[in-house]
Amino acid sequence: MAEEKIIMAGFGGQGVMSMGQLLTYAGMIEEKNVSWLPSYGPEMRGGTANCSVIVSDKQVGSPIITNDATSAIVMNLPSLDKFESDVQKQGKLLINASLIEKKASRDDLDVYYIKANEIANEIGNAKVANMVMLGAYLEITKIVKVESVIEALKKVFGPAKEHLVPMNKDALEKGAEAVR
């Protein structure tokens, strides 16, 4: 792995920021160079939210990703429309097929359609759709180990919410299965 530049996008409340933070923390646990740059629309919950994450063996010069993302994880249609063009040729595009019926318009990308909401509902909690997508992304790129993300989860959740870790771990595994 040299460097992954990931755009994660959706609407507020879909867990896009936490997905990015977990990936960033996992990179830190593995002693990689990381950056996490959040961006919100003017409205919070229900508005657009995205973050740029860079995980690299080299020092990260700038946290800003412009037209050269190696991957994009899009949770809703406005995010697909906005960020598909920012992925470099031969990059990876992960689409939440539960909420996006449209197909990718580019044929120079590796595109994965993941029914994240259905998978999350099968697990028993719609809120883990983001973890399903993250699990799929980790399976495809192997950028960090799933164990590192679980470790990061424990840090982020703290003792009060540690009971949620097994369900999130399940979501990561089901997301990986979806793209195998």
N, C-alpha and C positions, 0 to 999 in steps of 0.2 A: 504494500500500500504506500503510495506516495502522498496523495492528498485527495480528500473528498470535500466538495463544496455542495452543500445541500440546502435547497429552499423547501421549507415546510409551510404550507398555507391552507387556510380554511376560514370558517367564520368563528367569531369569538365563542368560547364555550366548548369547542371541539377538542381542546387539549393540545393544540398545535405548539404553544409555548412550552408546555411541560415535556412534550415529545423532544423538542430541541434541547431543553435543559438536561434531560436525562442522557441524551446522546453526548452532550458536552461533558457532563460529569463522568460518564463512562470513559470518555477519552482521557480525562484527567487522571482517573484511577489507573489507566494503562500508561500513564506518563507520556501521552502524546500532546502535541501542541493543538490548542483548540480556541475557537472563538464562537460566541453566540450573540447575535444581534437581533433583538425583537423589533417588530414594527406593527403598529396598530392603526386601524382606521379610526375616524373621529368618534365612532360609537363603540362601546366596549362589547358586551355580550350581544351576539348576533351580527356585529360588524365584522369587517374583514380583519384577519390577523395573520401575520406570517413572521417567520424568523429565518435567518440565515445562519447555518452552522458550518464551520470549517473544522475538520479533523485532519491533522497532518503530521508527518514525520519531521517536516521542516518548520521553521518559525513562520507564524502567520503574519504577513505584512499588513493586511487590511481585512477587517471583518465584512466588508461590502462585496457582494457577489453581483457582477453585472454581466449578463449574457454569457457567462462561462460556468454555470452550475454543472456539476457532474451528475447531479440527481435532483429531482423534485418530487415531493410527496404532496399531492393535492387532495384535499378532503371535500371540496365542493366545486361546482361549475365555474363561478367567477374566478376561482384560483387557477383552474385549468386554463381558462381564457387568458388570464393575466401572465402566468409564469411558464407556459409551455415553450414560448419562444426564447426564454432565458437559459434553457438547457443546451449544453454544447452537443455537437454531433456525436453519435454513438453513446450519448448519456442515457441515464435511466429515468423513466417517468412512471411513478406509481400513482394510480388513479383509484380513488374510493368509488368503486363501481356501484355501491349501494345508493349513492346520491348523484352520481354523474352517469347519465345514459349515453352521452356523447363519446365518440371515439377520439383518440388523439388525431390531430390533423397532420402531424409529421411522420414520415416513414424512415427517418434517419435516427430514430431513438429506439431503445429497448423499452417497450411499454408493458406494464403489468396492471391488470385490472383485478382489484381485490374487493370483494364484497364485505368490507370491514364492519358495517353496521349489523348485517345479518350474523356474521361470526360473533360479534360482541354480544348480540342478543341471545345466541345459543349458549354463550358462556354464562349469561344471566345478568349482564350489566351493559347497557348501551354506552356508558361512559368510557369503556375500554377500547372503543373503535380505533382510537389513536395508537394504542399499544399493539393492536393487530397490524396496523400499517407499519409501525416501527419494527415489529418482528419480521415482517416481510422484507423490509429494507435491509435489516441486519443479515438475513439469510442470503440475499442477493449480493451484498457488498462485502460482508465479513469485516467491516470497518472496525468494530469493537466486538468483544465477546458478549453474549447474552448475559453471562454471569456478572459482567461489569455493570450492565444496565440494572440488573436486580440489586446489586450493591448500591448503586446510585439511588434506586427507588427507596431503599431502606433509609438512606440519609435524608432524602427529600420528605418522605412521609413521616419520619420520626416514630417514636414508640407508640404514639396514640393511634396511628393509622397502619401499623405494621400488619394488621390482619388483612389488609387489602393486597399485600404482596403476592400471595399465591394466585389470586385471580388475575393480576397483571402479568404474572409469569405465564399463566395459561394462555392469555391473550397473545403474548409474544410468540409462544410456541405455535399457536393456531395460525398466526400470520405467516410464520416461516413455512408451515405446511401448505398454505395457500399458494405459494410460489415455487414449491419444490417440483 
